[in-house]
Structures are given as structure tokens and as C-alpha cells.
């Protein structure tokens, strides 16, 4: 794999991983809008497994 493409992929994965980290402890905003609150809760539930998968992909790309 081209080093330039590899660096771009890793940089994008890092950006997404950091975005998840920055918001992992955000409080759920109680607004009375059930869909908004549900979306916030789903982001929290999905966030950690997604972060781990992105980190795993990053490690794989780094080894190529």
C-alpha cells in the first residue's frame, strides 16, 4: 500500500477515534424530544464498540 494513502487512512481513522473519545462522556440532553434523546443514547451505546473497531482497523492498516 502506498505510504501516502496509508497515512491518509490512518489520519482519518485517528480523527474519527478522537471524535468518539471527545464525546464519550457527554451527558444526554433531556429535551422532551424522545427521538433526540434516543439518538444520544444510541451514540453512547455504539460509541465504545465502534471506537474499538476503528482502533483495530488502524492497527491492521499500520501493519500493511
mmCIF file as Biopython writes it, N, C-alpha, C and O atoms, coordinates in Angstrom:
data_model
#
loop_
_atom_site.group_PDB
_atom_site.id
_atom_site.type_symbol
_atom_site.label_atom_id
_atom_site.label_alt_id
_atom_site.label_comp_id
_atom_site.label_asym_id
_atom_site.label_entity_id
_atom_site.label_seq_id
_atom_site.pdbx_PDB_ins_code
_atom_site.Cartn_x
_atom_site.Cartn_y
_atom_site.Cartn_z
_atom_site.occupancy
_atom_site.B_iso_or_equiv
_atom_site.auth_seq_id
_atom_site.auth_asym_id
_atom_site.pdbx_PDB_model_num
ATOM 1   N N  . UNK A ? 1  ? 0.854   -1.178 0.000  1.0 0.0 1  A 1 
ATOM 2   C CA . UNK A ? 1  ? 0.000   0.000  0.000  1.0 0.0 1  A 1 
ATOM 3   C C  . UNK A ? 1  ? 0.894   1.233  0.000  1.0 0.0 1  A 1 
ATOM 4   O O  . UNK A ? 1  ? 1.886   1.295  0.727  1.0 0.0 1  A 1 
ATOM 5   N N  . UNK A ? 2  ? 0.542   2.190  -0.803 1.0 0.0 2  A 1 
ATOM 6   C CA . UNK A ? 2  ? 1.301   3.426  -0.877 1.0 0.0 2  A 1 
ATOM 7   C C  . UNK A ? 2  ? 1.340   4.102  0.497  1.0 0.0 2  A 1 
ATOM 8   O O  . UNK A ? 2  ? 0.327   4.193  1.190  1.0 0.0 2  A 1 
ATOM 9   N N  . UNK A ? 3  ? 2.527   4.568  0.869  1.0 0.0 3  A 1 
ATOM 10  C CA . UNK A ? 3  ? 2.672   5.218  2.183  1.0 0.0 3  A 1 
ATOM 11  C C  . UNK A ? 3  ? 1.771   6.438  2.318  1.0 0.0 3  A 1 
ATOM 12  O O  . UNK A ? 3  ? 1.235   6.699  3.395  1.0 0.0 3  A 1 
ATOM 13  N N  . UNK A ? 4  ? 1.601   7.187  1.228  1.0 0.0 4  A 1 
ATOM 14  C CA . UNK A ? 4  ? 0.761   8.375  1.272  1.0 0.0 4  A 1 
ATOM 15  C C  . UNK A ? 4  ? -0.694  8.016  1.545  1.0 0.0 4  A 1 
ATOM 16  O O  . UNK A ? 4  ? -1.352  8.663  2.360  1.0 0.0 4  A 1 
ATOM 17  N N  . UNK A ? 5  ? -1.193  7.002  0.877  1.0 0.0 5  A 1 
ATOM 18  C CA . UNK A ? 5  ? -2.574  6.565  1.094  1.0 0.0 5  A 1 
ATOM 19  C C  . UNK A ? 5  ? -2.726  5.996  2.501  1.0 0.0 5  A 1 
ATOM 20  O O  . UNK A ? 5  ? -3.715  6.259  3.184  1.0 0.0 5  A 1 
ATOM 21  N N  . UNK A ? 6  ? -1.748  5.224  2.919  1.0 0.0 6  A 1 
ATOM 22  C CA . UNK A ? 6  ? -1.763  4.634  4.261  1.0 0.0 6  A 1 
ATOM 23  C C  . UNK A ? 6  ? -1.819  5.735  5.324  1.0 0.0 6  A 1 
ATOM 24  O O  . UNK A ? 6  ? -2.590  5.636  6.279  1.0 0.0 6  A 1 
ATOM 25  N N  . UNK A ? 7  ? -1.015  6.769  5.162  1.0 0.0 7  A 1 
ATOM 26  C CA . UNK A ? 7  ? -1.008  7.883  6.117  1.0 0.0 7  A 1 
ATOM 27  C C  . UNK A ? 7  ? -2.353  8.598  6.140  1.0 0.0 7  A 1 
ATOM 28  O O  . UNK A ? 7  ? -2.828  8.994  7.204  1.0 0.0 7  A 1 
ATOM 29  N N  . UNK A ? 8  ? -2.970  8.764  4.971  1.0 0.0 8  A 1 
ATOM 30  C CA . UNK A ? 8  ? -4.270  9.424  4.905  1.0 0.0 8  A 1 
ATOM 31  C C  . UNK A ? 8  ? -5.336  8.594  5.603  1.0 0.0 8  A 1 
ATOM 32  O O  . UNK A ? 8  ? -6.175  9.136  6.323  1.0 0.0 8  A 1 
ATOM 33  N N  . UNK A ? 9  ? -5.308  7.286  5.396  1.0 0.0 9  A 1 
ATOM 34  C CA . UNK A ? 9  ? -6.283  6.409  6.039  1.0 0.0 9  A 1 
ATOM 35  C C  . UNK A ? 9  ? -6.104  6.437  7.553  1.0 0.0 9  A 1 
ATOM 36  O O  . UNK A ? 9  ? -7.081  6.554  8.293  1.0 0.0 9  A 1 
ATOM 37  N N  . UNK A ? 10 ? -4.878  6.332  8.008  1.0 0.0 10 A 1 
ATOM 38  C CA . UNK A ? 10 ? -4.607  6.349  9.453  1.0 0.0 10 A 1 
ATOM 39  C C  . UNK A ? 10 ? -5.010  7.687  10.056 1.0 0.0 10 A 1 
ATOM 40  O O  . UNK A ? 10 ? -5.574  7.728  11.149 1.0 0.0 10 A 1 
ATOM 41  N N  . UNK A ? 11 ? -4.725  8.782  9.356  1.0 0.0 11 A 1 
ATOM 42  C CA . UNK A ? 11 ? -5.116  10.101 9.858  1.0 0.0 11 A 1 
ATOM 43  C C  . UNK A ? 11 ? -6.634  10.209 9.985  1.0 0.0 11 A 1 
ATOM 44  O O  . UNK A ? 11 ? -7.138  10.762 10.962 1.0 0.0 11 A 1 
ATOM 45  N N  . UNK A ? 12 ? -7.359  9.685  9.007  1.0 0.0 12 A 1 
ATOM 46  C CA . UNK A ? 12 ? -8.825  9.734  9.065  1.0 0.0 12 A 1 
ATOM 47  C C  . UNK A ? 12 ? -9.357  8.847  10.194 1.0 0.0 12 A 1 
ATOM 48  O O  . UNK A ? 12 ? -10.291 9.236  10.895 1.0 0.0 12 A 1 
ATOM 49  N N  . UNK A ? 13 ? -8.779  7.679  10.370 1.0 0.0 13 A 1 
ATOM 50  C CA . UNK A ? 13 ? -9.190  6.816  11.484 1.0 0.0 13 A 1 
ATOM 51  C C  . UNK A ? 13 ? -8.911  7.501  12.813 1.0 0.0 13 A 1 
ATOM 52  O O  . UNK A ? 13 ? -9.750  7.469  13.714 1.0 0.0 13 A 1 
ATOM 53  N N  . UNK A ? 14 ? -7.744  8.121  12.946 1.0 0.0 14 A 1 
ATOM 54  C CA . UNK A ? 14 ? -7.409  8.844  14.177 1.0 0.0 14 A 1 
ATOM 55  C C  . UNK A ? 14 ? -8.408  9.961  14.455 1.0 0.0 14 A 1 
ATOM 56  O O  . UNK A ? 14 ? -8.813  10.168 15.599 1.0 0.0 14 A 1 
ATOM 57  N N  . UNK A ? 15 ? -8.801  10.678 13.409 1.0 0.0 15 A 1 
ATOM 58  C CA . UNK A ? 15 ? -9.765  11.772 13.564 1.0 0.0 15 A 1 
ATOM 59  C C  . UNK A ? 15 ? -11.097 11.240 14.094 1.0 0.0 15 A 1 
ATOM 60  O O  . UNK A ? 15 ? -11.706 11.826 14.989 1.0 0.0 15 A 1 
ATOM 61  N N  . UNK A ? 16 ? -11.529 10.129 13.526 1.0 0.0 16 A 1 
ATOM 62  C CA . UNK A ? 16 ? -12.811 9.562  13.947 1.0 0.0 16 A 1 
ATOM 63  C C  . UNK A ? 16 ? -12.741 8.979  15.359 1.0 0.0 16 A 1 
ATOM 64  O O  . UNK A ? 16 ? -13.684 9.121  16.138 1.0 0.0 16 A 1 
ATOM 65  N N  . UNK A ? 17 ? -11.641 8.333  15.684 1.0 0.0 17 A 1 
ATOM 66  C CA . UNK A ? 17 ? -11.449 7.789  17.032 1.0 0.0 17 A 1 
ATOM 67  C C  . UNK A ? 17 ? -11.437 8.918  18.052 1.0 0.0 17 A 1 
ATOM 68  O O  . UNK A ? 17 ? -12.068 8.812  19.103 1.0 0.0 17 A 1 
ATOM 69  N N  . UNK A ? 18 ? -10.727 9.991  17.751 1.0 0.0 18 A 1 
ATOM 70  C CA . UNK A ? 18 ? -10.666 11.136 18.670 1.0 0.0 18 A 1 
ATOM 71  C C  . UNK A ? 18 ? -12.030 11.799 18.830 1.0 0.0 18 A 1 
ATOM 72  O O  . UNK A ? 18 ? -12.373 12.254 19.921 1.0 0.0 18 A 1 
ATOM 73  N N  . UNK A ? 19 ? -12.798 11.855 17.769 1.0 0.0 19 A 1 
ATOM 74  C CA . UNK A ? 19 ? -14.140 12.425 17.850 1.0 0.0 19 A 1 
ATOM 75  C C  . UNK A ? 19 ? -15.008 11.617 18.812 1.0 0.0 19 A 1 
ATOM 76  O O  . UNK A ? 19 ? -15.757 12.188 19.605 1.0 0.0 19 A 1 
ATOM 77  N N  . UNK A ? 20 ? -14.908 10.305 18.742 1.0 0.0 20 A 1 
ATOM 78  C CA . UNK A ? 20 ? -15.668 9.454  19.668 1.0 0.0 20 A 1 
ATOM 79  C C  . UNK A ? 20 ? -15.180 9.677  21.094 1.0 0.0 20 A 1 
ATOM 80  O O  . UNK A ? 20 ? -15.991 9.802  22.012 1.0 0.0 20 A 1 
ATOM 81  N N  . UNK A ? 21 ? -13.866 9.727  21.290 1.0 0.0 21 A 1 
ATOM 82  C CA . UNK A ? 21 ? -13.294 9.947  22.636 1.0 0.0 21 A 1 
ATOM 83  C C  . UNK A ? 21 ? -13.770 11.269 23.231 1.0 0.0 21 A 1 
ATOM 84  O O  . UNK A ? 21 ? -14.119 11.333 24.410 1.0 0.0 21 A 1 
ATOM 85  N N  . UNK A ? 22 ? -13.784 12.319 22.419 1.0 0.0 22 A 1 
ATOM 86  C CA . UNK A ? 22 ? -14.176 13.643 22.908 1.0 0.0 22 A 1 
ATOM 87  C C  . UNK A ? 22 ? -15.606 13.669 23.433 1.0 0.0 22 A 1 
ATOM 88  O O  . UNK A ? 22 ? -15.925 14.444 24.335 1.0 0.0 22 A 1 
ATOM 89  N N  . UNK A ? 23 ? -16.459 12.834 22.878 1.0 0.0 23 A 1 
ATOM 90  C CA . UNK A ? 23 ? -17.868 12.896 23.234 1.0 0.0 23 A 1 
ATOM 91  C C  . UNK A ? 23 ? -18.349 11.706 24.060 1.0 0.0 23 A 1 
ATOM 92  O O  . UNK A ? 23 ? -19.544 11.595 24.332 1.0 0.0 23 A 1 
ATOM 93  N N  . UNK A ? 24 ? -17.449 10.821 24.461 1.0 0.0 24 A 1 
ATOM 94  C CA . UNK A ? 24 ? -17.894 9.613  25.154 1.0 0.0 24 A 1 
ATOM 95  C C  . UNK A ? 24 ? -18.508 9.888  26.524 1.0 0.0 24 A 1 
ATOM 96  O O  . UNK A ? 24 ? -19.292 9.075  27.015 1.0 0.0 24 A 1 
ATOM 97  N N  . UNK A ? 25 ? -18.172 11.006 27.146 1.0 0.0 25 A 1 
ATOM 98  C CA . UNK A ? 25 ? -18.728 11.295 28.474 1.0 0.0 25 A 1 
ATOM 99  C C  . UNK A ? 25 ? -19.762 12.408 28.445 1.0 0.0 25 A 1 
ATOM 100 O O  . UNK A ? 25 ? -20.159 12.912 29.496 1.0 0.0 25 A 1 
ATOM 101 N N  . UNK A ? 26 ? -20.204 12.799 27.252 1.0 0.0 26 A 1 
ATOM 102 C CA . UNK A ? 26 ? -21.249 13.818 27.151 1.0 0.0 26 A 1 
ATOM 103 C C  . UNK A ? 26 ? -22.521 13.329 27.836 1.0 0.0 26 A 1 
ATOM 104 O O  . UNK A ? 26 ? -22.893 12.160 27.739 1.0 0.0 26 A 1 
ATOM 105 N N  . UNK A ? 27 ? -23.168 14.247 28.521 1.0 0.0 27 A 1 
ATOM 106 C CA . UNK A ? 27 ? -24.430 13.929 29.172 1.0 0.0 27 A 1 
ATOM 107 C C  . UNK A ? 27 ? -25.545 13.928 28.129 1.0 0.0 27 A 1 
ATOM 108 O O  . UNK A ? 27 ? -25.499 14.679 27.154 1.0 0.0 27 A 1 
ATOM 109 N N  . UNK A ? 28 ? -26.533 13.087 28.344 1.0 0.0 28 A 1 
ATOM 110 C CA . UNK A ? 28 ? -27.698 13.081 27.460 1.0 0.0 28 A 1 
ATOM 111 C C  . UNK A ? 28 ? -28.547 14.291 27.812 1.0 0.0 28 A 1 
ATOM 112 O O  . UNK A ? 28 ? -28.963 14.470 28.957 1.0 0.0 28 A 1 
ATOM 113 N N  . UNK A ? 29 ? -28.791 15.110 26.809 1.0 0.0 29 A 1 
ATOM 114 C CA . UNK A ? 29 ? -29.577 16.318 26.980 1.0 0.0 29 A 1 
ATOM 115 C C  . UNK A ? 29 ? -31.057 15.959 27.003 1.0 0.0 29 A 1 
ATOM 116 O O  . UNK A ? 29 ? -31.599 15.472 26.010 1.0 0.0 29 A 1 
ATOM 117 N N  . UNK A ? 30 ? -31.697 16.197 28.116 1.0 0.0 30 A 1 
ATOM 118 C CA . UNK A ? 30 ? -33.127 15.911 28.231 1.0 0.0 30 A 1 
ATOM 119 C C  . UNK A ? 30 ? -33.880 17.098 27.645 1.0 0.0 30 A 1 
ATOM 120 O O  . UNK A ? 30 ? -33.892 18.194 28.205 1.0 0.0 30 A 1 
ATOM 121 N N  . UNK A ? 31 ? -34.507 16.845 26.497 1.0 0.0 31 A 1 
ATOM 122 C CA . UNK A ? 31 ? -35.168 17.931 25.779 1.0 0.0 31 A 1 
ATOM 123 C C  . UNK A ? 31 ? -36.668 17.694 25.635 1.0 0.0 31 A 1 
ATOM 124 O O  . UNK A ? 31 ? -37.402 18.584 25.207 1.0 0.0 31 A 1 
ATOM 125 N N  . UNK A ? 32 ? -37.115 16.509 25.988 1.0 0.0 32 A 1 
ATOM 126 C CA . UNK A ? 32 ? -38.513 16.167 25.778 1.0 0.0 32 A 1 
ATOM 127 C C  . UNK A ? 32 ? -38.753 15.554 24.409 1.0 0.0 32 A 1 
ATOM 128 O O  . UNK A ? 32 ? -39.822 15.003 24.145 1.0 0.0 32 A 1 
ATOM 129 N N  . UNK A ? 33 ? -37.749 15.653 23.535 1.0 0.0 33 A 1 
ATOM 130 C CA . UNK A ? 33 ? -37.843 15.049 22.203 1.0 0.0 33 A 1 
ATOM 131 C C  . UNK A ? 33 ? -37.298 13.627 22.311 1.0 0.0 33 A 1 
ATOM 132 O O  . UNK A ? 33 ? -36.087 13.423 22.404 1.0 0.0 33 A 1 
ATOM 133 N N  . UNK A ? 34 ? -38.195 12.654 22.298 1.0 0.0 34 A 1 
ATOM 134 C CA . UNK A ? 34 ? -37.813 11.259 22.511 1.0 0.0 34 A 1 
ATOM 135 C C  . UNK A ? 34 ? -36.808 10.773 21.475 1.0 0.0 34 A 1 
ATOM 136 O O  . UNK A ? 34 ? -35.899 10.013 21.807 1.0 0.0 34 A 1 
ATOM 137 N N  . UNK A ? 35 ? -36.959 11.201 20.231 1.0 0.0 35 A 1 
ATOM 138 C CA . UNK A ? 35 ? -36.058 10.743 19.177 1.0 0.0 35 A 1 
ATOM 139 C C  . UNK A ? 35 ? -34.650 11.300 19.370 1.0 0.0 35 A 1 
ATOM 140 O O  . UNK A ? 35 ? -33.666 10.593 19.153 1.0 0.0 35 A 1 
ATOM 141 N N  . UNK A ? 36 ? -34.554 12.545 19.770 1.0 0.0 36 A 1 
ATOM 142 C CA . UNK A ? 36 ? -33.252 13.160 20.033 1.0 0.0 36 A 1 
ATOM 143 C C  . UNK A ? 36 ? -32.564 12.454 21.205 1.0 0.0 36 A 1 
ATOM 144 O O  . UNK A ? 36 ? -31.373 12.145 21.144 1.0 0.0 36 A 1 
ATOM 145 N N  . UNK A ? 37 ? -33.317 12.209 22.252 1.0 0.0 37 A 1 
ATOM 146 C CA . UNK A ? 37 ? -32.764 11.536 23.424 1.0 0.0 37 A 1 
ATOM 147 C C  . UNK A ? 37 ? -32.355 10.103 23.089 1.0 0.0 37 A 1 
ATOM 148 O O  . UNK A ? 37 ? -31.318 9.630  23.553 1.0 0.0 37 A 1 
ATOM 149 N N  . UNK A ? 38 ? -33.162 9.412  22.286 1.0 0.0 38 A 1 
ATOM 150 C CA . UNK A ? 38 ? -32.827 8.053  21.861 1.0 0.0 38 A 1 
ATOM 151 C C  . UNK A ? 38 ? -31.555 8.056  21.027 1.0 0.0 38 A 1 
ATOM 152 O O  . UNK A ? 38 ? -30.686 7.207  21.225 1.0 0.0 38 A 1 
ATOM 153 N N  . UNK A ? 39 ? -31.434 8.998  20.097 1.0 0.0 39 A 1 
ATOM 154 C CA . UNK A ? 39 ? -30.219 9.090  19.279 1.0 0.0 39 A 1 
ATOM 155 C C  . UNK A ? 39 ? -28.985 9.330  20.135 1.0 0.0 39 A 1 
ATOM 156 O O  . UNK A ? 39 ? -27.931 8.745  19.884 1.0 0.0 39 A 1 
ATOM 157 N N  . UNK A ? 40 ? -29.108 10.177 21.134 1.0 0.0 40 A 1 
ATOM 158 C CA . UNK A ? 40 ? -27.977 10.433 22.027 1.0 0.0 40 A 1 
ATOM 159 C C  . UNK A ? 40 ? -27.591 9.168  22.787 1.0 0.0 40 A 1 
ATOM 160 O O  . UNK A ? 40 ? -26.408 8.862  22.938 1.0 0.0 40 A 1 
ATOM 161 N N  . UNK A ? 41 ? -28.602 8.434  23.265 1.0 0.0 41 A 1 
ATOM 162 C CA . UNK A ? 41 ? -28.332 7.191  24.000 1.0 0.0 41 A 1 
ATOM 163 C C  . UNK A ? 41 ? -27.689 6.158  23.089 1.0 0.0 41 A 1 
ATOM 164 O O  . UNK A ? 41 ? -26.765 5.459  23.504 1.0 0.0 41 A 1 
ATOM 165 N N  . UNK A ? 42 ? -28.164 6.050  21.853 1.0 0.0 42 A 1 
ATOM 166 C CA . UNK A ? 42 ? -27.581 5.091  20.907 1.0 0.0 42 A 1 
ATOM 167 C C  . UNK A ? 42 ? -26.123 5.435  20.596 1.0 0.0 42 A 1 
ATOM 168 O O  . UNK A ? 42 ? -25.285 4.541  20.482 1.0 0.0 42 A 1 
ATOM 169 N N  . UNK A ? 43 ? -25.823 6.718  20.461 1.0 0.0 43 A 1 
ATOM 170 C CA . UNK A ? 43 ? -24.437 7.136  20.221 1.0 0.0 43 A 1 
ATOM 171 C C  . UNK A ? 43 ? -23.532 6.661  21.357 1.0 0.0 43 A 1 
ATOM 172 O O  . UNK A ? 43 ? -22.409 6.214  21.123 1.0 0.0 43 A 1 
ATOM 173 N N  . UNK A ? 44 ? -24.034 6.764  22.589 1.0 0.0 44 A 1 
ATOM 174 C CA . UNK A ? 44 ? -23.234 6.337  23.741 1.0 0.0 44 A 1 
ATOM 175 C C  . UNK A ? 44 ? -23.035 4.818  23.737 1.0 0.0 44 A 1 
ATOM 176 O O  . UNK A ? 44 ? -21.940 4.332  24.020 1.0 0.0 44 A 1 
ATOM 177 N N  . UNK A ? 45 ? -24.088 4.078  23.417 1.0 0.0 45 A 1 
ATOM 178 C CA . UNK A ? 45 ? -24.021 2.618  23.428 1.0 0.0 45 A 1 
ATOM 179 C C  . UNK A ? 45 ? -23.127 2.099  22.299 1.0 0.0 45 A 1 
ATOM 180 O O  . UNK A ? 45 ? -22.352 1.163  22.497 1.0 0.0 45 A 1 
ATOM 181 N N  . UNK A ? 46 ? -23.234 2.696  21.143 1.0 0.0 46 A 1 
ATOM 182 C CA . UNK A ? 46 ? -22.481 2.249  19.969 1.0 0.0 46 A 1 
ATOM 183 C C  . UNK A ? 46 ? -21.059 2.792  19.976 1.0 0.0 46 A 1 
ATOM 184 O O  . UNK A ? 46 ? -20.167 2.193  19.376 1.0 0.0 46 A 1 
ATOM 185 N N  . UNK A ? 47 ? -20.839 3.905  20.640 1.0 0.0 47 A 1 
ATOM 186 C CA . UNK A ? 47 ? -19.548 4.590  20.606 1.0 0.0 47 A 1 
ATOM 187 C C  . UNK A ? 47 ? -18.346 3.741  20.996 1.0 0.0 47 A 1 
ATOM 188 O O  . UNK A ? 47 ? -17.353 3.721  20.269 1.0 0.0 47 A 1 
ATOM 189 N N  . UNK A ? 48 ? -18.409 3.048  22.112 1.0 0.0 48 A 1 
ATOM 190 C CA . UNK A ? 48 ? -17.256 2.278  22.583 1.0 0.0 48 A 1 
ATOM 191 C C  . UNK A ? 48 ? -16.913 1.107  21.663 1.0 0.0 48 A 1 
ATOM 192 O O  . UNK A ? 48 ? -15.746 0.954  21.303 1.0 0.0 48 A 1 
ATOM 193 N N  . UNK A ? 49 ? -17.880 0.273  21.267 1.0 0.0 49 A 1 
ATOM 194 C CA . UNK A ? 49 ? -17.531 -0.804 20.332 1.0 0.0 49 A 1 
ATOM 195 C C  . UNK A ? 49 ? -17.020 -0.260 19.000 1.0 0.0 49 A 1 
ATOM 196 O O  . UNK A ? 49 ? -16.116 -0.837 18.396 1.0 0.0 49 A 1 
ATOM 197 N N  . UNK A ? 50 ? -17.595 0.843  18.548 1.0 0.0 50 A 1 
ATOM 198 C CA . UNK A ? 50 ? -17.148 1.442  17.298 1.0 0.0 50 A 1 
ATOM 199 C C  . UNK A ? 50 ? -15.714 1.938  17.427 1.0 0.0 50 A 1 
ATOM 200 O O  . UNK A ? 50 ? -14.907 1.750  16.517 1.0 0.0 50 A 1 
ATOM 201 N N  . UNK A ? 51 ? -15.394 2.566  18.542 1.0 0.0 51 A 1 
ATOM 202 C CA . UNK A ? 51 ? -14.030 3.051  18.780 1.0 0.0 51 A 1 
ATOM 203 C C  . UNK A ? 51 ? -13.049 1.889  18.754 1.0 0.0 51 A 1 
ATOM 204 O O  . UNK A ? 51 ? -11.975 1.995  18.161 1.0 0.0 51 A 1 
ATOM 205 N N  . UNK A ? 52 ? -13.407 0.789  19.388 1.0 0.0 52 A 1 
ATOM 206 C CA . UNK A ? 52 ? -12.524 -0.382 19.405 1.0 0.0 52 A 1 
ATOM 207 C C  . UNK A ? 52 ? -12.331 -0.950 18.003 1.0 0.0 52 A 1 
ATOM 208 O O  . UNK A ? 52 ? -11.225 -1.354 17.645 1.0 0.0 52 A 1 
ATOM 209 N N  . UNK A ? 53 ? -13.399 -0.984 17.207 1.0 0.0 53 A 1 
ATOM 210 C CA . UNK A ? 53 ? -13.283 -1.482 15.828 1.0 0.0 53 A 1 
ATOM 211 C C  . UNK A ? 53 ? -12.396 -0.564 14.990 1.0 0.0 53 A 1 
ATOM 212 O O  . UNK A ? 53 ? -11.565 -1.041 14.217 1.0 0.0 53 A 1 
ATOM 213 N N  . UNK A ? 54 ? -12.566 0.731  15.137 1.0 0.0 54 A 1 
ATOM 214 C CA . UNK A ? 54 ? -11.729 1.676  14.391 1.0 0.0 54 A 1 
ATOM 215 C C  . UNK A ? 54 ? -10.265 1.542  14.795 1.0 0.0 54 A 1 
ATOM 216 O O  . UNK A ? 54 ? -9.375  1.624  13.949 1.0 0.0 54 A 1 
ATOM 217 N N  . UNK A ? 55 ? -10.017 1.338  16.084 1.0 0.0 55 A 1 
ATOM 218 C CA . UNK A ? 55 ? -8.641  1.141  16.551 1.0 0.0 55 A 1 
ATOM 219 C C  . UNK A ? 55 ? -8.055  -0.150 15.984 1.0 0.0 55 A 1 
ATOM 220 O O  . UNK A ? 55 ? -6.876  -0.199 15.633 1.0 0.0 55 A 1 
ATOM 221 N N  . UNK A ? 56 ? -8.873  -1.183 15.896 1.0 0.0 56 A 1 
ATOM 222 C CA . UNK A ? 56 ? -8.429  -2.454 15.332 1.0 0.0 56 A 1 
ATOM 223 C C  . UNK A ? 56 ? -8.090  -2.298 13.847 1.0 0.0 56 A 1 
ATOM 224 O O  . UNK A ? 56 ? -7.078  -2.812 13.372 1.0 0.0 56 A 1 
ATOM 225 N N  . UNK A ? 57 ? -8.942  -1.589 13.134 1.0 0.0 57 A 1 
ATOM 226 C CA . UNK A ? 57 ? -8.671  -1.339 11.709 1.0 0.0 57 A 1 
ATOM 227 C C  . UNK A ? 57 ? -7.396  -0.523 11.554 1.0 0.0 57 A 1 
ATOM 228 O O  . UNK A ? 57 ? -6.593  -0.781 10.657 1.0 0.0 57 A 1 
ATOM 229 N N  . UNK A ? 58 ? -7.213  0.451  12.419 1.0 0.0 58 A 1 
ATOM 230 C CA . UNK A ? 58 ? -6.000  1.284  12.381 1.0 0.0 58 A 1 
ATOM 231 C C  . UNK A ? 58 ? -4.750  0.417  12.569 1.0 0.0 58 A 1 
ATOM 232 O O  . UNK A ? 58 ? -3.766  0.575  11.846 1.0 0.0 58 A 1 
ATOM 233 N N  . UNK A ? 59 ? -4.795  -0.487 13.532 1.0 0.0 59 A 1 
ATOM 234 C CA . UNK A ? 59 ? -3.660  -1.387 13.773 1.0 0.0 59 A 1 
ATOM 235 C C  . UNK A ? 59 ? -3.386  -2.253 12.541 1.0 0.0 59 A 1 
ATOM 236 O O  . UNK A ? 59 ? -2.233  -2.447 12.159 1.0 0.0 59 A 1 
ATOM 237 N N  . UNK A ? 60 ? -4.438  -2.765 11.932 1.0 0.0 60 A 1 
ATOM 238 C CA . UNK A ? 60 ? -4.286  -3.592 10.726 1.0 0.0 60 A 1 
ATOM 239 C C  . UNK A ? 60 ? -3.645  -2.797 9.588  1.0 0.0 60 A 1 
ATOM 240 O O  . UNK A ? 60 ? -2.703  -3.264 8.948  1.0 0.0 60 A 1 
ATOM 241 N N  . UNK A ? 61 ? -4.164  -1.591 9.344  1.0 0.0 61 A 1 
ATOM 242 C CA . UNK A ? 61 ? -3.615  -0.751 8.280  1.0 0.0 61 A 1 
ATOM 243 C C  . UNK A ? 61 ? -2.153  -0.417 8.567  1.0 0.0 61 A 1 
ATOM 244 O O  . UNK A ? 61 ? -1.329  -0.378 7.654  1.0 0.0 61 A 1 
ATOM 245 N N  . UNK A ? 62 ? -1.845  -0.182 9.810  1.0 0.0 62 A 1 
ATOM 246 C CA . UNK A ? 62 ? -0.473  0.157  10.201 1.0 0.0 62 A 1 
ATOM 247 C C  . UNK A ? 62 ? 0.485   -0.988 9.911  1.0 0.0 62 A 1 
ATOM 248 O O  . UNK A ? 62 ? 1.653   -0.749 9.606  1.0 0.0 62 A 1 
ATOM 249 N N  . UNK A ? 63 ? 0.012   -2.233 10.000 1.0 0.0 63 A 1 
ATOM 250 C CA . UNK A ? 63 ? 0.877   -3.400 9.752  1.0 0.0 63 A 1 
ATOM 251 C C  . UNK A ? 63 ? 1.093   -3.678 8.285  1.0 0.0 63 A 1 
ATOM 252 O O  . UNK A ? 63 ? 2.041   -4.374 7.921  1.0 0.0 63 A 1 
ATOM 253 N N  . UNK A ? 64 ? 0.228   -3.146 7.431  1.0 0.0 64 A 1 
ATOM 254 C CA . UNK A ? 64 ? 0.363   -3.420 5.984  1.0 0.0 64 A 1 
ATOM 255 C C  . UNK A ? 64 ? 1.582   -2.717 5.436  1.0 0.0 64 A 1 
ATOM 256 O O  . UNK A ? 64 ? 1.872   -2.820 4.244  1.0 0.0 64 A 1 
#
